């Protein structure tokens, strides 16, 4: 639940393995990762539902030591609520998956990992919500659906990872949609959760009364231990454990889960790593199926922006930021760019002043225009004055540092903006002197709708440039 820190990353065994810091790896980082851990099963089958029911039962239990008042005071005497709450928080699956992906991404960046291939799951072996067997739970099982939900979430997070420029160049997922079998066929002890299943007897003449058999007394009081364990012919299906002959037959019959072998999955994985196209990479399938930016939207964008600017002029207002999109850093950058444009008008004028002069010019503008400063502080974006010691703010505060979301009027921030505007101007000049007219450039700066030859600038385009170049937040796949 905390932000990912260096301390958490250092302590993570996953990060240690990927970066080569784990014992026995001699500092050799992971160049290629094939991840066969069924992460969604691990997270989902901690069973948050049973723990939630337990907590609710504790919370609704009347305290017999309290004065009678209807239901009584919720929560029994002596309950360690810190322990109980920690138990609940410790098994919530979504935060665990998010942290897993955070660590995976950061560790692979540091290791320089070149390829990551996940062997995923559908959660139901390819079956639907009508799956008739689900670890002994109701149909459809809440935990099984949680497993499927996490499997889908995991896939989408990997889809985003594959669209991240500094992630491994190759990110793929092979997702079998059938029962994976088999590892071994044999005869021997049958284990559940790693332990042999002990055998008990209950002769007919020792049958329990139904009410007694269904009572809440200790399970150990029922049956007669035989001192031996269950042994039978089995087929080992790996993660799903050992199946009997009859279970395997029912599971694999036509129209049920059916089977896929580990070797087929391995061949597809190796082929994809080598650059082949098996058609089984679900990340590539999502890339081909999602709807990306369209020609029509790009064509109409100019008309929409023109109409918006007409309305700004008609109503005499500047539409800067509302802090609905977020994060507050976006609003901060937009307000700062807007103030620079108001004070200077052009890139050249902003670069001709000293940072101290810029700082004072923006301060005078803020002092003179109530509407301008009210727009910022009313949406939770405070204004840090040039002395760095005083802050203009309203009831809402969307960030707690200047970098995260304060309009920063200090000279050092003005110098930072001058460096940005200088880089933009140099980019424009380079385009002009190179005489580049091909489609290689994303923007043709002179005489365009957003970067005018007369050196004026659009605040949204400037902030978009910051996000692309400074924050390395550019869209990687179109």
N, C-alpha and C positions, 0 to 999 in steps of 0.2 A: 504493500500500500504506500510505501515511501517512494520518493523519487530515486531513480537509479544513481548510485554514487560510486566513486572509485573504490571505496571500502567494500561495498556489496559485490562489485565486479571482481575484485581481487579474491574474495572469499568463495566465489562461485566455482564449483568443480567443473561445470560445463565450460566456463571461460578458461580455466586452467588447462583442460584437455585441448581445446581449440588453439590456444596460444602456445602450447608446448610446455607449460609450467608444471603440469602434473608429474608425479614421480614416474621415472622410467622413460620419459619422452625426450630427455636430454635437450630441452629447449627447442625441439623441432615442432613448428606450428603446423596446423592442418592445411594442406594444400587443396585437398578434396574431402568433402564430407558426404557420406551416404548415411542418412539418419533413419534407422529402422525402429526407433522407439515409438510405441503407440502412446504418444503424449496425451491424447484426448481420453483414452481409457484410464490412465493414471489419475488425471485430474477429476474426471466425472465420477469414478467409482470410489472416491472418498466419501460419497453419499451425503451431500449437504442437506438433503431432505430429512433424513433421520435426525441429524444434528439440530436442524431448525425446529423439528417437532419436539425434541428434547428441551430446547430452550423455551419454547412456548409453554410447554407443560410446567416448567419451573416458574416461569413468569406468572402464570395464571393460578398457581397453587396457593390457596389462602394460608396466611401465616397464623397458626393456632395461638400464638402468643400475643397477637394483636387484638384489640377490642373488636367485638363482633360488629361488622358493618356490611351487611349484605354478603358479598363475596369474600370479604376480608381483604387485608392488604396483600397485594400481589407479591409473590416471592417468599419462599420459605426462609425461616431463620437459619443463618449459618451458611448460606449458599455463597460460594466464592465466584461472584459475578465476573471479576476480571479473568479468572481461569476459563469460565464458561464462554465468555465473549471471545477470548483469544482462540478457543477451540473452534468457534464458528468462523471467525475471520481467517483462520489458518487453512481452511479447506475450501474457501470460495474459489471456484475454478477460473473465472474470467481473469481476475488479477494475476493468477499464477501463469496463465497462458501469455498475457501481456508481458510480464517480467521475463518469461522464457524467451520470447522473441527479442526483447530489448537486449538481453545478455548475448543471445546468439548473434545478433547484428553487430553489436559493438566488438565482440570477440573476433568475429570473422574479419572486420575492418582492420583490427590490430594485427591479426595473423596474416593478412594478405591472401585469405582463402580465395581460390579461383573458381570453385564450383561447389554448390550445395544441392543435393538431391534428397528429397524427403520421400520415404515410402509411407504414404498416408493411409487413411481409412475412410469409409463412408459412415462408419459407426454401426451399421446393421448388416454388414456383409453383402450389400447390394439389395437387401430387402427393403420394403416400404414400412409405413407405420403399422401395417398389419402383421408384422413379423411375429410368428407364433411361439418363438422361444427367445427369452431374453433374460438369462441369468436368474430364472425363477421369479421374475417380477411380473407385475400386471402388464397387460397389453393395451396400448404401447407403454413401455416402461419409462418412467420419468428419468431415471439415470441413463437409460439407453439413448433417449432423446437428447439428454444433456451431452452425452458422448458425441452424438451426431452433430449437435450444435457447435461443440468445440472443434470437431474435425473440420466443419465448414468454416468456422472462424479462423482456424489455423491456415487453411488454404488461402483465404482472402488476405491474411497477413503476409503470407509468402508471395502472393500476387503483388502486394505493395512493395515487398522487399525486392522483387525482381524489377521494379520500376524505380529503384533507388540507385543513383549513379555510383556511390562508393560502396555498394554491396558487391558480393561476388558477381562477376560477369555472367555466370551461368547459375540460375536458380530454377529448379524444376521440381515437380511432384508427380510421382507415380501413385495412383490411387486404386488399388484392387477393390473390386466390387463383387467378391465371392469369398467363400471360406478358403483360407490358405492352408494347404495340406500336401504333403505330410513330412514329418521329420523322422519318424520311426514307427515301425509296427513290431509289437512284441507282447510278452506276457510278464506280469509282475505286479508289484504293489501299485495301487491307484492312489494318487496324492491329490489333496485339495488344499490350496494355498501353501503348497510345499510340504504338507504333512500327510502321512498315511492315514487312510480312513479306518478307524477301529471298527471291529464287528461286534454287534450286540444281538442278543436273542430275546424273544418274548414269546414263550410257548402259549398255546391257546388256553391252557388251564390257568395261565397267569395274566389273562387279559385284564386291563384296567376299565373301571367304569368310565363312561364317556366324559362325565363331568370332571372326574379326577384326571383323566388323560389330557384334558384341555385346560387344566388349572394352571396357575402361575407359579407352581412350585418349581424348584430347581430342575433343569433338564437332566442333570446327573442322577436324579433319583429314579429315572425310568430306564427300563431295559436291563439285561444281564450281560455284562462284558464277557466276551469269549477269549480275550487275551490274544487275539490274532487280528490281522488287518485284511482289508479287501484286496484280493488279487484276481486279475482277469486278463483276458486278451484285450489289447487297446491299440489305438492309433494315435500317435502324438501329433497334435496340430499346432504346437508352438504356444503362442500367447493364449489360445483358448483351452489349452490343457489336453488331457487324454480323453478320447471319446471311446465308448464301447462300440462293438460291431454294429449293434442296432442303431445307436445314436448317429454313427457315421453314415449308415445307410439312409436314415430318415433325412439327415441334413443335406446330403449330397444328391438326393433323388431329383429327377427333373421337375422344375418348378419351385424348388426350395433354394437354399443358398448356392448349391452346387459347388464346384471346386475350381481353384486355380493353384498351380504348383509354385513353390518358391523359385524354382529355376527359371520359369517363364518371366517372373517379376525381375529376377536378377539379369536376365538377358536384355530385357527392355531397358533396365537402368544403365547397363554398360553401353548399350547402343546409343542412348541419349547422351551419355558422358562423352562418347567418342565423336559426337556431332551428327549422329544418325537421326532420322525422324521416324519414330515408331507410331506416332499418333496417340500415344498414351500419356503424354505430359499434360496434366490438367491446367498448368499455368499457361502454357501455349494455347490451350483450348479457350481459356478465359480471355486471353489477349485477342483471340480471333472473334470472340462472341460479344465482348463489351462494346458499347457505342461510345466512340471517342468524339473529339471536336469535329464539327461538320463544316463543309464548305458554305452551306446556307447560313449558318450562324455567324461565320466569319464575314460573309458578304454583308449581312444585315447589321453587324456590330457598328459599323461606321454611322449608319443612319440612326441607330438607337442613341449613340453618343452625341450626335449632332442635335437630336431632339432634346436630350437631357440638358445640353448646354443652352439651347434656346430657352428652355423653361427657367434655368438659372438666371439668365439675363432678364427674362420677363418679370420674374418675381423679386429680382434684386437680392438673391441669396447665394451663398456658396455651399454646395453640398459636399462635405468633406468626409466625415465618418460618423457612424452611428454606434459603433461598438456592439453590433449584433453579429457580424461575421466573425470578428476576433481574429487572432489574439490581440490584446491591447497594443502590442508592438506595431501592428499594422496601422491602427489609429494614430499612434504617436508619430510614426514616420509621415503619414499623410498630413497631419497638422503642421509638423515642422517644415515639410516641403511647401505647404500652402503659405506659411508665414514668410518663407524665403522668397517665394514668387511675389507676394504682395510687396515686400520690402525692396526687391531688386528688379523684378520683371524679367531679366534675362540671365543666362548662365554667366555671361561675361561680367555683368554688373555684380553678381554675387561673388565672383572671384577677384574683383578689383578692390574689395574692402578687406580690412583686417578682421580676424575673428572677433576681436573686441568691438569693433564698429558694427559688425553684423549682430552681435549679441544685444547691443544697446538699441539698434534699429528695431529688432523684433520685440524688445521690451516696450518701446514706445508704442508700437502697434497694439500690443496686448493691453497696455494701459488706456489707450484712447478708444478702444472698441469693446464695449461690454458684450455685444452679441457674439463676437468672435471668441472671447475667453469663456463665455457661458456655454457655448457649444461643446468645448472640450471638457470642462470640469463637470458638466451635467451628465455626461456619458461615462464618467469615471476615469477620465484622463487628466490628471493634475498637471500643473505648469510649474516647473522648477525655475526659479528666478536666477539671473546671472551670477549672484553671489554664492549659489549652491547651498544656501542656508535657509531659504524661505520657499514655501510651496503654496500655490493657489489650488484649492480643491473644494469639492462639494461633498455631499453625503456619501456618494459611491467612490470607491477607490479600486480600480481593476488590477493594479500592479503595485508592487512594493519597492521597485527600484526604477531608476531612470531608464536603464537599458530596456527593461521589460515593458514600460508603458507610460512614461512621463514625457510631456513636451519639455525638452531640455534646452534652456536658453543660455547655458554656460558657454564661454568662449571655446573651451576644448571641444564641445559638441559642434560648434560652428566650424571649427577647423576640420572636424571629421566630415561634415557636409561639403566643405570646399574640396576635400580630396575626392569625394564621390563625384561632384559636379565636374571637377577637372578630368576625371577618368572618362566621364560621359562625353565631354567636349573633345577629348583626344580621340575617342572612338569615332566621333563624327568627322573629325579632321582627317583621320586615317582613311575613312571611306571616300572622302572627297579627293584626297591626293592620289589614292590608288586608282581612281577612275573605275571602281568596281561596279559593274552593272549586271552581274550574273545573279542567279537565284541562291547563291551560297549564303548570303547574309539574311538573317531573320528580319532585319529592319533596314530599309533604305532611308537614312536619316533626313537628308535635305528634302524640303518640299513635301514631306509626308504630312499626314493629318495630325501626328502627335509630336514630331520633332521638326520644328520649322527652321528654315534657313536663316531666319532673322534672330535665332538664338533664344527664342522663348521656349518654354517647356511645359509639359503637362504633368501635374503632380502624381497622378496615378501611374503614368509610364515611368517616371523617375523611381517611384517606390517599387514597381515591378522589376526595374533594373537592379535595385538593391537586393531584392529577394533572389534574383537569378545569379548575380555575380558575388555578392558579399555573403549571403546566407546559403549559397549553393543549393537553392531550392527549385531549380529548373525542372520542368516536366521532362522526363527522359524518353518516354514512349508516346508517340502520337497515334 
